[in-house]
């Protein structure tokens, strides 16, 4: 969610997404992460949590000077940031122009990132892990392999640039009414798919080119907020929005003249109305929501030697394709005696999808359309005790729902060489049934918290082996490839826990720590019809953070460590999106890095910061990633406020 507007489009994939980078973190006000199922308030897709990104709001200037015409005021920020680990250069400006009724916020950020330098300190068991030993260049109209052994830690072709623009206009005609127009634009350069460029087969690169075209997100949103209404409901919030999204993928195999182009565009229309009633006994939210997606998918092949075009399969259905979400919901909070609170909610969801396949000859499609109309009722029920001494305990039960989207239902693509995903029009929604327990204690000197959860999936959506026209392998783009498809599996379980705490060692010194553990399994029948337990994909290893922070007048510093546990190869889902081919033979090794952040504010208007990331220059990768993380990185930033 961005400013209360849903980012999840009809083509959001089950794999790993880079869409969040289209939200400019230089203008973020805050990030709220809601752990646990949130389908009652947010609908389909909100099975494991919700990330709410809030950009800064325009600020009105309230003057104490008596005047018929309120004065205008201008303020803002200038920011420059540089990091040597990937030659990061970022420039940002935001300006707020306001009086007591109108406010205009304009933000612009230009970002440039060079090739990432990975850490040099490797584990003895994996001395060559992640090394960039070669790259492909085009010379005399021929692909050649270039030796990169002199710069093995430079992850060549991992850089990109990006531009972000935000414009908000706020109008507040009276104390109880507020209008906000929210315009956001994000556009990137081409972004190479680094992991696919490192693939080899028989000692040679698989791809000469594999890159995403510019990633575009255009958004226009209008929000109306009214307070102190007459009648049962006191507050009303209305949100109407439009988004235009563009993605593209360009690929060319090594020493092939055929370059494939695939383009996707999505027009997304959203509408939400939320009403709030509050009194001494609690509050009640009711609302309706609708999102409608039009998807356009095109593709062609161009011979770079002859410039002749030919037809290839599109990534998604190439005919008229749309997806609609409709919902109504109610969420109630009841204050009970003895500091107890009862939370309950219901949501009625309807998700419709219609996809048409025009050109079915290339893949010999056994069908020409895929249509779904899914309705589900989800809800939650929970109790919480909020003690006067800072002790809190909460437990709850909830159900979740996710309907297949266009990516789940219609995609044709190879996520790795020799592996092709095909459409399965018979997939159904997946449902979750969840329980969780949270305990926390807050005081002036310390905080402690712990949570435990268990989620049961029904009809869990996972990628598994499939037959296409009764064949388990097909010729796809000239490569004999095993066939996979999204399918519903009978049972899946996800469970885990999180602990966190902080303590004030002195009035200016705080230590804080978090630790999380998650495990997921699903039960699937093997080739002999016997139930076999397999790992779910997307399940991270254990991870955590421990930090010590000191604030002294104008200076602050924090030393902290971030760590991940082992992800053993036996815990990988070999058919899904865990990407075991980019790990070691044993899985993804555990790692721990140390960082230091410092900041100094010599004046009220100027703030200077200096960071060292990955102090030990460790070579490591996040689980499921095909690119190594930054090595030692020195970052300087200057912020001037006016």
Beta strands, then each sheet from edge to edge (+ up, - down):
strand 1: 28-35
strand 2: 49-55
strand 3: 73-83
strand 4: 88-98
strand 5: 102-113
strand 6: 116-117
strand 7: 134-139
strand 8: 142-147
strand 9: 154-155
strand 10: 160-174
strand 11: 177-188
strand 12: 191-192
strand 13: 200-201
strand 14: 204-205
strand 15: 207-212
strand 16: 216-226
strand 17: 235-253
strand 18: 258-279
strand 19: 282-303
strand 20: 309-310
strand 21: 321-335
strand 22: 340-356
strand 23: 369-386
strand 24: 391-402
strand 25: 413-416
strand 26: 419-421
strand 27: 430-442
strand 28: 446-465
strand 29: 473-476
strand 30: 479-506
strand 31: 509-525
strand 32: 531-535
strand 33: 543-552
strand 34: 555-564
strand 35: 567-568
strand 36: 587-588
strand 37: 591-600
strand 38: 606-613
strand 39: 633-641
sheet 1: 1+ 2-
sheet 2: 12+ 15- 17+ 16- 11+ 10- 5+ 4- 3+ 39- 38+ 37- 34+ 33- 31+ 30- 26- 25+
sheet 3: 12+ 15- 17+ 16- 11+ 10- 5+ 4- 3+ 39- 38+ 37- 34+ 33- 31+ 32-
sheet 4: 12+ 15- 17+ 16- 11+ 10- 5+ 4- 3+ 39- 38+ 37- 34+ 33- 31+ 30- 28+ 27- 24+ 23- 22+ 21-
sheet 5: 12+ 15- 17+ 16- 11+ 10- 5+ 4- 3+ 39- 38+ 37- 34+ 33- 31+ 30- 29+
sheet 6: 6+ 9-
sheet 7: 7+ 8-
sheet 8: 12+ 15- 17+ 18- 19+ 20-
sheet 9: 13+ 14-
sheet 10: 35+ 36-
end
